[in-house]
Amino acid sequence: MTDLNSTVSPGTSQKYFNVVDTTGWEKITTEPAGAEVKHVLADPTDPAKRWFFKNNTVDKQMRYGEDFAELIACHLAPMLGIASATVQLAIHDDVEGVISLDVSPRGLDLTHGAAWLPTHGIDDFIYGDKFRKGHSLANIKKSLVGVLPPPSDLYPDGLTGFDAFAGMCLFDAWIANQDRHEENWAVLRPMIQRPDLKVRLSPVYDNASSL
């Protein structure tokens, strides 16, 4: 078990940043994540926290830098007043990647845009369409009526969920992110009815295809 401030150094990617060795962490589940494999891991110091491990892409020609892009982006986002997932470099079974802290606070469930849009008045959205049919700013704005900004003190009073989404778009332009598709943004919905739990936009996450 390794705490979140410990360092290992089996490869050059770990030379300048702390790297968390998650090999011994409890694996809750494993799910596909595009070209990568994503492990859902239990935090050994806090059972209430979940981390998502994604391996870095390496092929015969090069080592891709998604891990560095994710790490840097999570530090840049607050500079624009944008809530972001917490990201750290990690290694799991000798495979390099990142861990990203689950952005869903207790009591809130994450619903990707792909599931949110068709259930909130967007009839022309087609999931899986190669041209992202129906995944437009106009439709996203329509679907986010009544949704609040992410749960963070970074956002001033009076902002709407779509205001926060517009900020996310500006952030994507700044970091040259080209992958904000309908599964790379989400809405947080209360799992139970409680006056302190509101429907909110999720903090920004999955910024690997940037910088």
C-alpha positions as CSV (number, residue, x, y, z in Angstrom):
1,M,0.0,0.0,0.0
2,T,1.4,3.4,-1.0
3,D,0.0,6.7,0.2
4,L,-0.8,9.5,-2.2
5,N,2.5,11.4,-1.5
6,S,4.9,8.5,-2.0
7,T,7.2,8.2,-5.0
8,V,8.4,5.3,-7.1
9,S,10.8,5.6,-10.0
10,P,10.8,2.6,-12.4
11,G,10.6,4.8,-15.5
12,T,11.5,8.2,-16.9
13,S,7.9,9.5,-16.6
14,Q,8.3,9.4,-12.8
15,K,11.4,11.6,-12.7
16,Y,9.8,14.9,-11.9
17,F,6.5,14.2,-10.4
18,N,5.2,12.1,-7.5
19,V,3.8,8.8,-8.7
20,V,1.3,6.7,-6.8
21,D,1.8,2.9,-6.9
22,T,-1.7,1.5,-6.9
23,T,-0.8,-2.1,-7.5
24,G,-1.9,-3.2,-4.1
25,W,-5.1,-1.2,-4.0
26,E,-8.4,-3.1,-3.9
27,K,-9.9,-3.3,-7.4
28,I,-13.6,-2.7,-7.4
29,T,-14.2,-3.3,-11.1
30,T,-12.5,-3.0,-14.5
31,E,-14.2,-1.4,-17.4
32,P,-13.2,-0.6,-21.0
33,A,-12.3,3.0,-21.7
34,G,-11.8,3.4,-25.4
35,A,-8.3,2.1,-26.3
36,E,-7.4,1.9,-22.6
37,V,-8.4,-0.2,-19.7
38,K,-9.9,1.5,-16.7
39,H,-9.6,0.1,-13.2
40,V,-11.9,1.4,-10.5
41,L,-9.9,1.3,-7.3
42,A,-10.7,1.8,-3.6
43,D,-8.6,4.4,-1.8
44,P,-6.7,2.5,0.9
45,T,-6.8,5.5,3.2
46,D,-10.5,6.4,2.7
47,P,-13.1,3.7,1.7
48,A,-15.5,6.4,0.7
49,K,-13.2,7.5,-2.2
50,R,-12.9,5.8,-5.6
51,W,-10.1,6.4,-8.1
52,F,-10.1,5.5,-11.8
53,F,-6.8,4.2,-13.1
54,K,-6.2,4.6,-16.9
55,N,-3.1,3.3,-18.5
56,N,-1.0,5.5,-20.8
57,T,-1.0,4.6,-24.5
58,V,2.2,3.1,-25.8
59,D,2.7,1.5,-29.3
60,K,5.6,0.5,-31.4
61,Q,6.3,4.1,-32.5
62,M,6.0,6.2,-29.4
63,R,4.8,6.7,-25.8
64,Y,1.8,9.0,-25.8
65,G,1.6,11.7,-23.2
66,E,-2.0,11.5,-22.0
67,D,-0.9,11.1,-18.4
68,F,1.0,14.4,-18.4
69,A,-1.8,16.2,-20.3
70,E,-4.3,15.0,-17.6
71,L,-2.0,16.0,-14.7
72,I,-1.3,19.5,-16.1
73,A,-4.9,20.1,-17.1
74,C,-6.2,19.5,-13.6
75,H,-3.8,22.2,-12.3
76,L,-4.7,24.6,-15.1
77,A,-8.5,24.4,-14.7
78,P,-8.7,26.2,-11.3
79,M,-6.7,29.1,-12.8
80,L,-9.8,29.8,-15.0
81,G,-12.2,29.2,-12.0
82,I,-13.2,25.7,-13.3
83,A,-13.7,22.7,-11.1
84,S,-11.7,19.7,-12.2
85,A,-11.2,16.1,-11.2
86,T,-8.1,15.5,-9.0
87,V,-5.4,13.7,-11.1
88,Q,-2.1,12.1,-10.1
89,L,0.4,10.1,-12.0
90,A,0.2,6.4,-11.1
91,I,1.6,3.0,-11.9
92,H,-0.4,-0.2,-11.6
93,D,1.2,-3.6,-12.2
94,D,4.2,-1.9,-13.8
95,V,1.9,0.0,-16.2
96,E,2.1,3.8,-16.3
97,G,-0.9,6.0,-16.3
98,V,-3.0,8.3,-14.1
99,I,-5.5,8.0,-11.3
100,S,-8.5,10.3,-11.3
101,L,-10.6,10.8,-8.2
102,D,-14.3,10.1,-8.7
103,V,-16.0,13.5,-9.2
104,S,-19.3,12.4,-7.8
105,P,-19.8,13.6,-4.2
106,R,-21.6,11.2,-1.8
107,G,-25.3,11.2,-2.7
108,L,-24.9,12.2,-6.3
109,D,-24.8,9.9,-9.3
110,L,-22.9,10.7,-12.5
111,T,-24.9,10.7,-15.8
112,H,-22.9,11.1,-19.0
113,G,-24.1,13.5,-21.6
114,A,-24.9,10.6,-23.9
115,A,-27.5,9.4,-21.4
116,W,-28.6,12.9,-20.2
117,L,-29.5,14.4,-23.6
118,P,-32.1,11.9,-24.9
119,T,-33.9,11.9,-21.5
120,H,-34.1,15.7,-21.3
121,G,-35.9,16.8,-24.4
122,I,-33.2,16.3,-27.1
123,D,-34.9,14.1,-29.7
124,D,-32.4,14.6,-32.5
125,F,-29.4,13.3,-30.5
126,I,-28.1,10.0,-31.9
127,Y,-25.7,8.1,-29.7
128,G,-22.8,6.6,-31.6
129,D,-23.3,8.7,-34.7
130,K,-19.8,9.5,-36.1
131,F,-20.8,13.1,-36.7
132,R,-22.1,13.5,-33.2
133,K,-25.6,14.3,-34.5
134,G,-27.6,16.3,-32.0
135,H,-24.5,17.0,-29.7
136,S,-24.6,20.7,-30.1
137,L,-24.3,23.7,-27.8
138,A,-27.9,24.7,-28.5
139,N,-29.1,21.2,-27.4
140,I,-26.8,21.1,-24.4
141,K,-28.0,24.5,-23.3
142,K,-31.6,23.3,-23.6
143,S,-30.9,20.1,-21.7
144,L,-29.2,22.0,-18.8
145,V,-32.1,24.3,-17.9
146,G,-32.3,24.2,-14.1
147,V,-29.0,22.5,-13.7
148,L,-26.5,24.2,-11.3
149,P,-22.7,24.6,-11.7
150,P,-20.4,21.9,-10.3
151,P,-20.2,21.5,-6.5
152,S,-17.3,23.9,-5.9
153,D,-16.6,27.3,-4.3
154,L,-14.9,28.3,-7.6
155,Y,-18.2,29.4,-9.1
156,P,-19.7,32.8,-8.1
157,D,-23.4,33.0,-7.1
158,G,-25.9,33.2,-10.0
159,L,-24.1,31.1,-12.5
160,T,-26.1,28.3,-14.3
161,G,-24.9,24.9,-15.3
162,F,-24.7,26.0,-18.9
163,D,-22.5,29.0,-17.8
164,A,-20.2,26.5,-16.3
165,F,-20.3,24.4,-19.5
166,A,-19.4,27.4,-21.5
167,G,-16.4,27.9,-19.2
168,M,-15.5,24.3,-19.9
169,C,-15.5,25.0,-23.6
170,L,-13.2,28.0,-23.1
171,F,-10.9,25.7,-21.0
172,D,-10.9,23.1,-23.8
173,A,-9.8,25.8,-26.3
174,W,-7.0,27.0,-24.0
175,I,-5.6,23.4,-23.6
176,A,-6.4,22.4,-27.2
177,N,-8.6,19.6,-26.0
178,Q,-10.2,17.8,-29.0
179,D,-12.2,15.2,-27.2
180,R,-15.2,16.7,-25.3
181,H,-17.7,14.3,-26.7
182,E,-20.9,13.3,-25.1
183,E,-19.3,10.9,-22.7
184,N,-16.6,13.3,-21.5
185,W,-19.0,15.7,-19.7
186,A,-21.7,14.7,-17.3
187,V,-24.4,15.8,-14.9
188,L,-24.5,14.9,-11.2
189,R,-28.0,13.8,-10.0
190,P,-29.2,13.2,-6.5
191,M,-29.6,9.5,-5.7
192,I,-32.2,10.4,-3.1
193,Q,-34.5,13.4,-2.5
194,R,-32.8,15.7,-0.1
195,P,-33.0,19.5,0.1
196,D,-29.2,19.9,0.2
197,L,-28.7,17.8,-3.0
198,K,-29.2,19.5,-6.3
199,V,-28.8,18.6,-9.9
200,R,-25.4,19.9,-11.0
201,L,-22.9,19.8,-13.9
202,S,-20.0,17.6,-13.2
203,P,-16.4,19.0,-12.7
204,V,-14.3,18.7,-15.9
205,Y,-12.6,15.4,-16.4
206,D,-10.9,13.3,-19.0
207,N,-8.5,15.8,-20.6
208,A,-6.1,13.3,-22.0
209,S,-6.4,14.5,-25.7
210,S,-5.1,18.0,-25.0
211,L,-1.9,20.1,-24.9
